[in-house]
Structure formats: C-alpha cells, structure tokens
Amino acid sequence: MAYKNKTYVAFHYGKAGNFNDGDKHYYHLMDAWSENEKMDFEFYNAHEINRIMSSSLDSTIESSLQERLRNTKLMILLMGQESKNRRWVKWELEQAIAREIPILVVDVTRKSNEINIGLLPDCLFKHRFGYTYYDQGKIQSGMKDWMTRHSSVQMGHHLTY
C-alpha cells in the first residue's frame, strides 16, 4: 500500500506548448510558491511521482494518474472556466471521490467566497468539499484545515476558507 502524503492538483491543462491556455499557469505558480524558501507555502506534489507527455496514449495517462492518486491525501481542483467540461478533470474528481480523498476547490476565476455554481463540476454537488479562491494564504489555510475537518461535513455541503 502506498504512503499517502501527496497533494494532487487537478486542472484543465490546455494545449501543450501554450502556457496561457487552460489553467496550468495557476498550477505552476503554486509549485513556485512551494519551491520558494521565502514563502510559507508547502505541499508534497503528486505530479512529481511521474511525468505524463501530452502525446501519451489514454491508457498510459490513466495508469500514471492512478499511480499519483494512490499516493494522494488531498486533491486540489483549480476550478477555471472550462474545468467542469474537461474529460480528465471529471475522471480525476470521480477517482478522488471513489477513493475518499478530500477535495479542496480553488476558484481561479474570481476572488470571492461565493461559489460560482455554474463552474462547479456536477459530481461535487453530492459530495463534500472545501472551497476558496486563488490566493496563497487562503489555499494554504484550506489545505491544512480541510484535511482535519472534511469528514465532519455532511455530504452535499462545503466549508469556505
């Protein structure tokens, strides 16, 4: 059995080679925060377990993602304009729910504690999740607190950070 100490970040990747397409720039910024010793932001990134090439076969991608998820204690969904409609994001969320991995939703579209229901993936309406907007301090707080509190939240409800 794998030791679950990683944080898995799900996001709409966008087109390979185009840094501004999708939500990958938000993921890369989080990774940079974590690498910067002057910033109080720490997470053990599940993406470091293996590399996935955009040209990989679906079966190879799925196998690699499964390996990451086996080592995951928390999933962060970077919720952008297209996340809910992306095949791999849906698959990752369904896997996290099936594995009972706590999910923290981070809205990258606005700075508000009010959930943008139109962007929330359908599978989360019946599941519990933490919610915040894209802010270093809010994400760090949510990551620390949601791990201990998620099991006390009823299904279909959420906590906001």
C-alpha positions as CSV (number, residue, x, y, z in Angstrom):
1,M,0.0,0.0,0.0
2,A,1.3,3.5,-0.9
3,Y,2.1,6.1,1.7
4,K,-0.4,8.8,1.1
5,N,1.4,12.1,1.7
6,K,0.9,13.9,-1.6
7,T,-1.3,16.7,-2.8
8,Y,-2.8,16.1,-6.2
9,V,-3.7,19.2,-8.2
10,A,-6.4,18.7,-10.9
11,F,-6.8,21.4,-13.5
12,H,-7.6,22.0,-17.2
13,Y,-4.2,21.6,-18.8
14,G,-5.0,23.2,-22.1
15,K,-2.9,22.9,-25.3
16,A,0.6,21.7,-25.0
17,G,3.2,24.4,-25.6
18,N,0.7,27.2,-24.9
19,F,1.4,28.4,-21.3
20,N,-1.7,30.7,-21.3
21,D,-4.2,28.1,-22.4
22,G,-6.1,26.3,-19.7
23,D,-5.2,26.7,-16.0
24,K,-1.7,25.2,-15.9
25,H,-0.2,28.6,-15.1
26,Y,-2.1,28.6,-11.8
27,Y,-0.6,25.2,-11.0
28,H,2.9,26.3,-11.9
29,L,2.6,29.3,-9.7
30,M,1.6,27.1,-6.8
31,D,4.6,24.9,-7.5
32,A,6.8,28.0,-7.5
33,W,5.4,29.2,-4.1
34,S,6.2,25.8,-2.7
35,E,9.8,25.9,-4.1
36,N,10.4,29.4,-2.8
37,E,12.0,29.2,0.7
38,K,10.9,32.8,1.5
39,M,7.2,31.9,1.1
40,D,5.1,30.0,3.6
41,F,3.5,27.6,1.2
42,E,4.2,23.9,1.3
43,F,2.8,20.8,-0.4
44,Y,4.2,17.5,-1.5
45,N,3.2,17.5,-5.1
46,A,1.8,14.2,-6.5
47,H,2.8,15.4,-10.0
48,E,6.4,14.7,-9.1
49,I,5.7,11.0,-9.0
50,N,5.8,10.6,-12.8
51,R,5.7,12.6,-15.9
52,I,3.0,12.5,-18.5
53,M,3.6,13.6,-22.0
54,S,0.7,15.3,-23.9
55,S,1.3,12.8,-26.7
56,S,0.8,9.7,-24.4
57,L,-1.9,7.2,-25.0
58,D,-5.0,7.5,-22.9
59,S,-4.2,4.2,-21.2
60,T,-0.7,5.5,-20.3
61,I,-2.2,8.7,-18.9
62,E,-4.8,6.8,-16.8
63,S,-2.1,4.5,-15.4
64,S,0.1,7.4,-14.5
65,L,-2.7,9.3,-12.9
66,Q,-3.8,6.2,-10.9
67,E,-0.3,5.9,-9.5
68,R,-0.4,9.6,-8.4
69,L,-3.8,9.1,-6.8
70,R,-2.6,6.1,-4.8
71,N,-0.2,8.4,-3.1
72,T,-2.6,11.3,-2.5
73,K,-4.0,12.5,0.7
74,L,-5.7,15.7,-0.7
75,M,-6.9,16.8,-4.1
76,I,-7.0,20.5,-5.1
77,L,-9.2,21.3,-8.0
78,L,-8.1,24.5,-9.8
79,M,-11.6,25.4,-11.0
80,G,-11.5,27.6,-14.1
81,Q,-13.9,28.4,-16.9
82,E,-13.6,25.0,-18.6
83,S,-12.7,22.6,-15.8
84,K,-16.1,21.0,-15.4
85,N,-16.3,20.1,-19.0
86,R,-12.9,18.5,-19.3
87,R,-12.7,14.8,-19.6
88,W,-9.6,14.2,-17.5
89,V,-10.7,16.6,-14.7
90,K,-14.0,14.8,-14.5
91,W,-12.2,11.5,-14.3
92,E,-9.8,12.7,-11.7
93,L,-12.6,14.0,-9.5
94,E,-14.6,10.8,-9.8
95,Q,-11.4,8.8,-8.8
96,A,-10.9,11.1,-5.8
97,I,-14.5,10.7,-4.6
98,A,-14.3,6.9,-5.1
99,R,-11.0,6.8,-3.1
100,E,-12.5,9.2,-0.4
101,I,-9.7,11.7,-1.0
102,P,-10.7,15.1,0.5
103,I,-11.2,17.8,-2.3
104,L,-10.4,21.5,-1.9
105,V,-11.9,23.5,-4.8
106,V,-9.9,26.7,-5.6
107,D,-11.7,29.1,-7.9
108,V,-9.3,30.7,-10.3
109,T,-11.9,32.9,-12.0
110,R,-12.6,35.4,-9.2
111,K,-11.7,36.5,-5.7
112,S,-14.9,35.7,-3.8
113,N,-16.1,33.3,-1.1
114,E,-19.3,32.9,-3.0
115,I,-19.2,29.7,-5.1
116,N,-19.6,30.1,-8.8
117,I,-22.2,27.3,-9.1
118,G,-22.1,27.4,-12.9
119,L,-18.4,26.3,-12.9
120,L,-18.7,23.6,-10.2
121,P,-18.4,20.1,-11.6
122,D,-21.6,18.2,-11.3
123,C,-20.1,15.3,-9.2
124,L,-19.3,17.8,-6.4
125,F,-22.9,18.7,-5.8
126,K,-23.5,15.5,-3.8
127,H,-20.0,15.4,-2.3
128,R,-18.4,17.4,0.5
129,F,-15.6,19.8,-0.4
130,G,-13.6,22.8,0.9
131,Y,-13.8,25.9,-1.2
132,T,-11.6,29.0,-1.6
133,Y,-10.5,31.4,-4.2
134,Y,-7.0,31.6,-5.7
135,D,-4.9,33.2,-3.0
136,Q,-1.7,31.8,-1.5
137,G,-2.8,32.3,2.2
138,K,-6.3,31.0,1.6
139,I,-5.1,27.9,-0.2
140,Q,-2.5,27.1,2.5
141,S,-5.1,27.6,5.2
142,G,-7.6,25.4,3.3
143,M,-5.1,22.7,2.7
144,K,-4.2,22.5,6.4
145,D,-7.7,22.8,7.8
146,W,-9.7,20.7,5.3
147,M,-7.6,17.6,5.9
148,T,-8.8,17.5,9.5
149,R,-12.4,18.8,9.1
150,H,-13.7,17.2,5.9
151,S,-15.1,14.1,7.5
152,S,-17.3,16.2,9.8
153,V,-19.0,17.9,6.9
154,Q,-22.2,16.3,5.6
155,M,-22.3,15.1,2.0
156,G,-23.5,17.7,-0.4
157,H,-22.1,20.5,1.8
158,H,-18.9,22.5,1.9
159,L,-16.7,24.7,4.0
160,T,-15.4,28.0,2.7
161,Y,-11.9,29.4,3.5
